Amino acid sequence: MNGQTLLPAKQNPCQFKNEIEEIYRVDSRRIFASLVRLLRDFDAAEEAMQEAFAAAFTQWEQTGIPANPRAWLVSTGRFKAIDSIRRRQRFGNSASEVAKRIDEIATLNAARESEDIEDDRLRLIFTCCHPAIDPKVQLALTLREVCGLTTEEVASAFLLTPSSMAQRLVRGKAKIREAGIPFAIPSASDFQERLDSVLAVVYLIFNEGYSASSGDSLTRAELSFEAIRLGRLLVELLPDPEAIGLLALMLFQESRHKTRANPDGDLVLLEDQDRSQWDAKMIAEGLQLISHALSTRRFGAYGIQAAIAAVHASAKQTETTDWAHIVALYSALFAINPSPVIELNWAVAIAMKDGPAAGIEKIESIFDQGHLEDYHLAHAAKADLLRRLGRNQEAKIAYEKALALVKQEPERRFLQNRLANLPN
């Protein structure tokens, strides 16, 4: 189909299987997004993608993997969908119209298919974030369809049962279909209206990659890299200060990727990371971006968070971090976005500036307000501050609460290690 082969035919079966699995891991959601644009249907796109990968597994074993496997899979998925529609004659005229539409799109886009594929995930995000869709459904739908999280994982993020989340997702897809919401990047006049939702979703994608919500791995690099790619596309489309701030924030955080875990996959705290291994190129780009965003005087929450990350990135070691500046920035951030999680981070910064007791006092006030009782990092932060004060029995209780809530294995090991090393 598309391109010359890169890998020899009839290669080692285990190596071949690993190559296919890697393509699926890295590219499946982008392939899915392209098929959604072509088929105008989430379920048909999912089915077509699975059939395309099944065909690839059989054909590529004989012919080798194409130079552009993503384009091959999109093209194959499209033709698999057309074949499926033609087989289902009971759908009558509707099937004929859909097949005709797919053929038209294939013809019109043949010359620029690769370019379209690059933008399709962003198109899908804008579709999921259409103002006609309930904001709660927007986020859930994007995490499921754009990021590829399972329904169970999305349900956990929203503290809902999988069955309730499944119903929410079905309603979201039905709304897109019934309202005829286009799978397209909006015009300039509508772009700003949806920007806040899209930025929130891109940052959710990044956070799931930067620190996976569950599982054996600390990170999901393909998600954080994809979020940064999408962030760059957003800045190109609309150089809004908040879009620029978000891109800077993601670059600062991703610059620490190599140092966040040791060779065994165990968590390494910011204060213990080898800062000489941070990505200087990403930091330099982030500093340039945040300088521009702040100079506009129109920055918001992402700009302030990026400014906080810039202070960390600029410190050669933990001891030289300007904690007073960070505390002031968190105060400003909380004023415009009074989130309990932001207040928790503010509490940790206060502890670094004024001592553990001041941080504990603020964390306790968050709990007193009924917030973050089910958030493992809140209990972990309190436990660490109690440990630093030598209040080991209280720290033990807090660590145990955190362990009961944590879902990510590297974080679990870290907390277990801290608990085991507490003095009696």
C-alpha positions in Angstrom: 0.0 0.0 0.0 1.9 3.1 1.2 5.7 3.3 1.1 8.6 0.9 0.9 9.4 -1.7 3.6 11.7 -0.8 6.4 11.9 -4.2 8.1 12.8 -7.4 6.3 10.0 -9.9 5.6 9.8 -13.1 7.8 11.8 -11.5 10.6 12.0 -13.0 14.0 8.4 -13.7 15.2 9.0 -12.3 18.6 10.6 -9.1 17.2 7.8 -8.7 14.7 5.2 -9.0 17.5 7.0 -6.4 19.6 7.1 -4.0 16.6 3.4 -4.3 16.0 2.6 -3.8 19.7 4.8 -0.7 19.7 3.0 0.8 16.7 -0.3 0.1 18.4 0.9 1.6 21.7 2.2 4.8 20.1 -0.1 5.4 17.1 -3.4 3.6 17.6 -5.2 6.6 19.0 -4.0 8.9 16.1 -5.1 6.2 13.6 -8.4 6.0 15.4 -8.8 9.8 15.2 -8.2 9.8 11.5 -10.8 7.0 11.0 -13.3 8.9 13.1 -12.9 11.9 10.7 -13.3 9.7 7.7 -16.2 7.5 9.0 -18.0 10.1 11.2 -18.7 7.3 13.7 -16.7 6.3 16.8 -17.8 2.7 16.9 -17.2 2.1 13.2 -13.8 3.7 13.5 -12.8 1.5 16.5 -13.9 -1.6 14.5 -12.1 -0.5 11.4 -8.9 0.2 13.4 -8.9 -3.3 14.9 -9.5 -4.9 11.5 -6.6 -2.9 10.1 -4.2 -4.1 12.8 -5.4 -7.6 12.3 -4.7 -7.3 8.5 -1.3 -5.7 9.3 -0.3 -8.6 11.5 -1.0 -11.1 8.7 0.4 -9.1 5.8 3.4 -7.4 7.3 4.8 -10.7 8.5 5.2 -11.6 4.8 6.0 -8.2 3.2 7.7 -6.3 6.1 6.5 -3.2 7.9 5.8 -0.2 5.5 7.8 3.0 5.7 4.7 4.8 6.9 2.7 2.2 8.9 0.2 4.8 10.3 -0.9 5.9 6.8 -1.1 2.2 5.7 -3.3 1.4 8.7 -5.6 4.4 8.1 -6.0 3.5 4.4 -6.6 -0.1 5.2 -9.1 0.7 8.0 -11.0 3.0 5.6 -11.3 0.2 3.0 -12.2 -2.3 5.6 -15.0 0.0 6.7 -16.3 0.4 3.1 -16.3 -3.4 2.7 -18.2 -3.7 6.0 -20.8 -1.1 4.9 -21.3 -2.8 1.5 -21.8 -6.2 3.3 -24.5 -4.7 5.4 -27.2 -4.2 2.8 -29.9 -4.1 5.4 -28.9 -0.6 6.2 -30.1 0.4 2.7 -29.6 4.0 1.5 -27.8 5.1 4.6 -25.0 2.6 4.0 -24.8 3.7 0.4 -24.5 7.4 1.4 -21.8 6.7 3.9 -19.8 4.6 1.4 -20.2 7.4 -1.1 -19.0 9.9 1.4 -16.0 7.8 2.3 -15.0 7.4 -1.3 -15.3 11.2 -1.8 -13.1 11.9 1.2 -10.6 9.4 0.1 -10.4 11.0 -3.4 -10.3 14.6 -2.1 -7.7 13.9 0.6 -5.5 11.5 -1.3 -2.8 14.1 -2.0 -2.6 15.4 1.6 -3.5 12.4 3.6 -0.4 12.4 5.8 -0.9 16.1 6.6 -4.5 15.4 7.7 -3.4 12.5 9.9 -1.1 14.8 11.8 -4.0 17.1 12.7 -6.7 14.5 13.3 -6.2 14.0 17.0 -6.6 17.7 17.5 -9.7 17.7 15.4 -11.1 15.0 17.6 -10.4 16.9 20.7 -12.2 20.0 19.4 -15.2 17.7 18.5 -15.3 16.2 22.0 -15.0 19.7 23.5 -17.9 21.2 21.5 -20.0 23.5 23.6 -23.1 21.5 22.8 -21.7 18.6 24.9 -21.9 18.7 28.7 -18.4 19.7 30.1 -18.3 16.5 32.3 -18.9 14.4 29.2 -16.3 16.4 27.2 -13.5 15.4 29.5 -14.6 11.8 29.9 -15.1 11.4 26.2 -11.7 12.8 25.4 -9.9 10.6 27.9 -11.6 7.5 26.5 -11.5 8.2 22.8 -8.5 10.5 22.3 -6.2 9.1 25.0 -7.4 5.5 24.8 -7.9 5.1 28.6 -10.3 2.2 29.4 -13.8 3.0 30.6 -12.8 1.6 34.0 -9.8 4.0 34.2 -11.9 7.0 33.2 -14.6 6.0 35.7 -11.9 5.9 38.4 -10.7 9.4 37.5 -14.3 10.7 38.0 -15.1 8.5 41.0 -17.9 6.8 39.2 -18.8 3.2 38.6 -17.8 1.8 35.2 -21.5 1.3 34.2 -22.3 4.9 35.0 -19.3 6.1 33.0 -20.2 3.9 30.1 -23.6 5.5 30.0 -22.0 9.0 30.0 -19.7 8.0 27.1 -22.7 6.7 25.1 -24.6 9.9 25.7 -21.6 12.0 24.5 -21.2 10.0 21.3 -24.9 10.1 20.6 -24.8 13.9 21.1 -22.1 14.3 18.5 -24.0 12.1 16.0 -27.5 13.6 16.6 -26.3 17.3 16.6 -24.1 16.7 13.6 -21.1 18.1 15.4 -18.3 18.4 12.7 -15.0 16.5 13.1 -13.0 19.7 12.4 -10.9 22.4 13.9 -13.2 25.4 14.4 -13.0 28.7 12.6 -11.1 31.5 14.2 -14.3 33.1 15.5 -15.3 29.9 17.4 -11.7 28.9 18.3 -11.5 31.0 21.5 -14.8 29.8 22.8 -13.6 26.2 23.0 -10.0 27.0 23.9 -10.3 26.6 27.7 -11.9 23.2 27.4 -9.3 22.1 24.8 -6.4 23.3 27.0 -7.8 21.5 30.0 -8.0 18.3 27.9 -4.5 18.6 26.5 -3.2 19.0 30.0 -5.1 16.0 31.2 -3.5 14.0 28.4 -0.1 15.3 29.5 -0.7 14.5 33.1 -1.7 10.9 32.4 1.5 10.5 30.5 3.7 12.4 33.0 2.3 10.4 36.0 0.1 7.5 35.0 -3.0 7.3 37.2 -2.6 3.5 37.7 -0.5 0.6 36.6 3.1 -0.7 36.8 4.8 2.3 35.1 5.4 5.7 36.5 4.8 7.4 33.1 3.2 6.9 29.7 5.6 8.7 27.5 3.6 8.4 24.3 0.8 10.5 26.0 3.1 13.3 27.3 4.9 13.5 23.9 1.5 13.6 22.1 0.2 16.4 24.5 3.3 18.5 23.7 2.8 18.0 20.0 -0.8 19.0 20.3 0.2 22.0 22.4 2.6 23.2 19.6 -0.3 22.8 17.1 -2.5 24.9 19.3 0.1 27.7 19.6 0.5 27.7 15.8 -3.3 27.9 15.3 -3.8 30.6 18.0 -0.8 32.0 19.9 -3.0 32.8 23.0 -0.9 33.5 26.1 -2.6 30.6 28.0 -1.9 28.2 25.1 1.8 29.4 25.2 1.8 29.0 29.0 0.5 25.5 28.8 3.1 24.5 26.3 5.9 26.0 28.4 4.5 24.2 31.5 4.6 20.8 29.7 8.1 21.4 28.4 9.4 22.3 31.9 7.8 19.2 33.4 8.9 16.9 30.6 12.4 18.2 30.8 12.7 16.1 34.1 11.5 12.9 32.5 14.8 10.9 32.6 15.4 11.7 36.2 12.0 11.0 37.7 12.6 7.2 38.1 15.7 5.1 38.8 16.8 2.2 36.7 14.5 -0.1 38.6 11.5 2.1 37.8 11.2 3.5 41.4 10.1 7.1 42.0 12.7 9.8 42.5 11.5 13.0 44.2 12.3 16.4 42.7 14.7 17.2 45.5 16.7 14.0 44.8 16.9 14.3 41.0 20.1 14.8 39.1 19.5 18.3 37.7 22.4 18.0 35.3 20.4 15.4 33.4 17.4 17.7 32.9 16.8 18.5 29.2 18.4 21.9 28.8 16.9 22.4 25.3 13.3 21.9 26.6 14.0 24.3 29.6 15.4 27.0 27.3 12.4 26.7 25.0 10.1 26.8 28.1 11.8 29.9 29.4 11.4 31.7 26.1 7.8 30.8 25.9 6.8 31.8 29.4 8.7 35.1 29.1 6.6 35.9 26.1 3.3 34.8 27.7 4.0 36.8 30.9 4.9 39.9 28.9 1.4 40.0 27.4 -0.1 40.6 30.9 -3.0 38.4 29.7 -1.8 35.1 31.3 -3.9 32.9 33.5 -3.6 29.7 35.5 -1.3 27.9 33.0 1.0 30.9 32.7 1.4 31.0 36.5 2.0 27.3 36.8 4.6 27.6 34.1 6.2 30.4 36.0 6.4 28.2 39.1 7.9 25.4 37.0 10.4 28.0 35.6 11.6 28.8 39.1 12.3 25.1 39.7 14.0 24.7 36.3 16.2 27.7 36.9 17.5 26.5 40.3 20.8 24.6 40.1 19.9 22.6 43.3 17.0 22.3 45.7 18.7 24.4 48.3 18.9 27.4 46.0 15.2 27.3 44.9 13.5 30.6 45.5 10.7 29.2 47.6 9.4 32.7 48.6 8.8 33.4 44.9 7.0 30.0 44.5 4.8 30.7 47.5 3.8 34.1 46.1 3.0 32.5 42.7 0.9 29.8 44.3 -1.0 32.5 46.2 -1.8 34.3 42.9 -2.7 31.0 41.3 -5.1 30.1 44.1 -6.7 33.5 43.8 -7.8 32.8 40.2 -8.3 29.0 40.5 -9.2 28.0 44.1 -8.6 24.3 43.7 -7.9 22.0 46.7 -5.0 20.4 44.7 -3.5 23.8 44.1 -3.9 24.6 47.7 -2.1 21.4 48.6 0.9 22.3 46.4 0.8 25.8 48.0 1.0 24.1 51.4 4.1 22.1 50.3 5.8 25.3 49.1 4.9 27.0 52.4 6.5 24.1 54.2 9.7 24.5 52.2 9.8 28.2 52.9 8.6 28.3 56.6 9.0 24.8 57.9 7.0 21.6 58.0 4.7 22.7 60.8 3.4 25.6 58.6 2.7 23.2 55.8 0.9 20.7 58.0 -1.3 23.4 59.3 -2.4 24.3 55.8 -3.0 20.7 54.8 -5.1 20.2 57.9 -7.2 23.2 56.9 -7.8 21.5 53.5 -9.0 18.3 55.2 -11.2 20.4 57.6 -13.0 21.8 54.6 -13.8 18.3 53.5 -11.4 18.3 50.6 -8.8 15.7 49.3 -9.7 12.9 51.9 -9.6 10.5 49.0 -6.5 11.9 47.4 -3.4 9.8 48.2 -0.9 12.6 47.5 -2.5 14.8 50.2 -1.9 12.1 52.8 1.5 11.4 51.4 2.5 15.1 51.7 1.2 15.3 55.3 3.1 12.1 56.2 6.4 13.4 54.8 6.1 16.7 56.7 5.2 14.7 59.9 8.3 12.5 59.3 10.5 15.6 59.0 9.3 16.8 62.3 9.9 13.4 63.9 6.2 12.8 64.6 6.6 9.2 63.4 3.4 7.6 64.8 1.3 10.3 63.1 3.4 9.9 60.0 2.7 6.2 60.0 -1.0 6.7 60.0 -0.8 9.2 57.2 1.4 6.9 55.1 -1.1 4.0 55.6 -3.9 6.2 54.4 -2.0 7.2 51.3 -1.2 3.5 50.6 -4.8 2.6 50.9 -5.6 5.1 48.1 -2.7 4.9 45.7 -3.2 3.0 42.4 0.2 3.4 40.7 2.8 0.7 41.5 6.0 2.9 41.6 4.2 5.3 44.0 3.1 2.4 46.1 6.6 1.1 46.4 7.9 4.6 47.3 5.3 4.9 50.1 5.9 1.4 51.4 9.6 2.2 51.6 9.1 5.4 53.5 6.8 3.6 55.9 9.2 0.8 56.4 12.0 3.2 57.2 10.2 5.2 59.8 11.9 5.0 63.2 9.8 3.3 65.9 
